[in-house]
Each structure stands twice: as C-alpha cells, then as structure tokens.
C-alpha cells in the first residue's frame, strides 16, 4: 500500500516528486519503477485531492483507494472514478457528512463512520481503522460493514 499524506516533518516520496514538478501519473510511474505495477493507495485528508486525481487519470494502476477523512471534491471528478474506494470518517469529525457525497457520486465507493474518532481516524481508533481497511483490501466488492456492534468496532 502506498500512503499519500502531507506530514511536514516527514514528506512522503510522492510529495518530494510533486514538489519537483512531477505530476501524479509520473508519481505513479516512480512507484512502478520501485517494482509496484498496481498498488493500493491510502490518502489522508489533506492529500485526498491528489489521490482522487491519480485515481481519475490512472485507474489501471490502482487496486483500491482508501480515503481517510477526505476533503470536499469536485462531484464531476468523483463520478469519473471507478476504482474500488473506501471512504472513512470519524463520528467526531464535523465534516463527516462529506462522505455521503462520495458515496452518491462514486459507484464503487463504500462509506464508513468510525465511532469516537475525529479527523485522524487511523490515530484516534487505529484498531478499528486497520480492521476496516484490511477487510476492504481483502474483500473489495464483497466488503460490507459488520451490522453488529463489536468490542473493537462499537
């Protein structure tokens, strides 16, 4: 899985390439040069626009797309994305209703709210986040959120 994020103290390889004039397809080419022809892409909120652009421009390179608390996006762009996508928001994130727009506009989108998490779901509830993402990566189209409450994912 490739992680696209904006951490100012530890810039990702993708951000290093973007800052030197590479576009997203070239970033994907760089990942392929490292031996990954197709990959799973996980993006945090501040990098979600870049991840969506990559999914629209190079869908053949992505196995799946995981968006953690993504920002608002152009609805026309969302409707073009056909990559299996998991959108995760925390219930304490005031922007969580944005996930409904993703689900409505993207035919391959699963939208999940994680109880008692804010914008940084992977930090606030790492056990729930990793469980959801692992299940999604393993089952993709068959992914269905557990309808029962559990200790890990209440």
Buried (B, 14 or more C-beta within 10 A) or exposed (E): EBBBBBEEEEBBBBBEBBEEEBBBEEBBBBBBEEEBEEBBBBBBBBBBBBBBBBBBEBBEBBBBBBBBBBEEBEEEBBEBBEBBBBBBBBEBBEBBEBBEBBBEBBEBBBBBBBEEBBBBBBEBBEEBBEBBBEBBBEEBEEBEEEEEEEEEBE
